[in-house]
Amino acid sequence: MSAPPYRLDGKVALVTGASRGLGRRFAQTLAGAGARVAATGRATELLDGLVGEIGEAGGTARAFPLDVTEAAGVRAAVAAVEETLGPIGILVNNSGIAITKPFLKFEESDWDRVMDTNLKGAWLVAREVAERMVAHARGGKIINIASIGASVALGQLSAYCVSKAGIAHLTRTMAVELARYDIQVNAIAPGYVETDMNRDFFATSGGKDLIRRAVPQRRLGQPEDLDGALMLLASDASRFMTGSIIAVDGGHSIA
Ligand SMILES: NC(=O)c1ccc[n+]([C@@H]2O[C@H](COP(=O)([O-])OP(=O)(O)OC[C@H]3O[C@@H](n4cnc5c(N)ncnc54)[C@H](OP(=O)(O)O)[C@@H]3O)[C@@H](O)[C@H]2O)c1
């Protein structure tokens, strides 16, 4: 019997928003599976710390400053990654922000910040990387990070939910167009997972109550709960999957 095809030796993986939270874990997991990882984001000190940790654990990673809202910067950073590490085979489009405010209080600038980061930013990075994947003619894996908010209307998160619904459909539209180049485009839709984005709220009694009421598995997710979906979508195990949105949410979206 052959071993499951989960090793990523020889692959280059770019992770956006690797400085914290889920992106940090994604970078560690991909490096642990043998990929050379480009850890990107704006907080360069945090990225340098992550790269050091990955190196100490026997993996390979490099830090690259990248603000997903700046098109010229995206182009330059992706070029720098390929010059340093080689052709990108895996992209994890993870950068994202949430602004929590009632719909009636939402300002135009709030809307623009969320959309520019979560939707336009993901599109800019995906377009840049996909163009290079096509040119290299080696196929590739693009993994967009959506959210339970793509399918469930979460209170006080209107722009966030719309941006993530956009990510889910961007995933499908890209999947259709890029299939002919052997590029698979899929998404992970996490439920509530403990990170800087939500730690304070889930420590409150309101946050704990929400988890008990809304999540059938009755617990808050941890970044490592996404390892399985990430490795499926990053590896050859998902070779006949494209345009899929995988919920990893303790049952939240079906309850
Ligand atoms: N945690 C959850 O419960 C949950 C659930 C569903 C979906 N998600 C999604 O998962 C992703 C990661 O969330 P998280 O919980 O890990 O959040 P987090 O801890 O707040 O981390 C967000 C990451 O996004 C990066 N980022 C923000 N703005 C950026 C920009 N303009 N350019 C580049 N990077 C930027 C940040 O890096 P820098 O500050 O260094 O730029 C940071 O590394 C997001 O897309 C989020 O919507 C999270």
The ligand as an ORCA input file, in Angstrom:
! r2SCAN-3c Opt
* xyz 0 1
  N     -10.363     33.128     13.671
  C     -11.546     32.810     13.221
  O     -12.470     32.439     13.979
  C     -11.822     32.849     11.752
  C     -12.997     32.263     11.300
  C     -13.274     32.271      9.952
  C     -12.391     32.848      9.062
  N     -11.256     33.423      9.526
  C     -10.369     34.019      8.532
  O      -9.066     33.516      8.689
  C      -8.112     34.502      8.289
  C      -7.103     34.694      9.419
  O      -7.783     35.188     10.556
  P      -7.166     35.149     12.014
  O      -8.250     34.766     12.934
  O      -5.892     34.400     12.005
  O      -6.902     36.708     12.227
  P      -5.693     37.490     12.918
  O      -5.094     36.708     14.024
  O      -6.241     38.850     13.198
  O      -4.646     37.583     11.738
  C      -4.952     38.277     10.555
  C      -3.778     38.233      9.624
  O      -4.128     39.005      8.448
  C      -3.048     39.846      8.136
  N      -3.490     41.075      7.478
  C      -4.455     41.950      7.860
  N      -4.494     42.996      7.015
  C      -3.521     42.761      6.083
  C      -3.058     43.476      4.940
  N      -3.576     44.655      4.565
  N      -2.051     42.928      4.195
  C      -1.516     41.753      4.551
  N      -1.901     41.037      5.622
  C      -2.893     41.543      6.373
  C      -2.358     40.151      9.458
  O      -1.000     40.366      9.207
  P      -0.229     41.771      9.391
  O      -0.902     42.532     10.479
  O       1.169     41.353      9.667
  O      -0.338     42.411      8.040
  C      -2.547     38.854     10.247
  O      -1.451     37.992     10.047
  C      -8.915     35.757      7.953
  O      -9.141     35.836      6.568
  C     -10.218     35.526      8.683
  O     -11.294     36.221      8.104
  C     -10.942     33.446     10.862
*
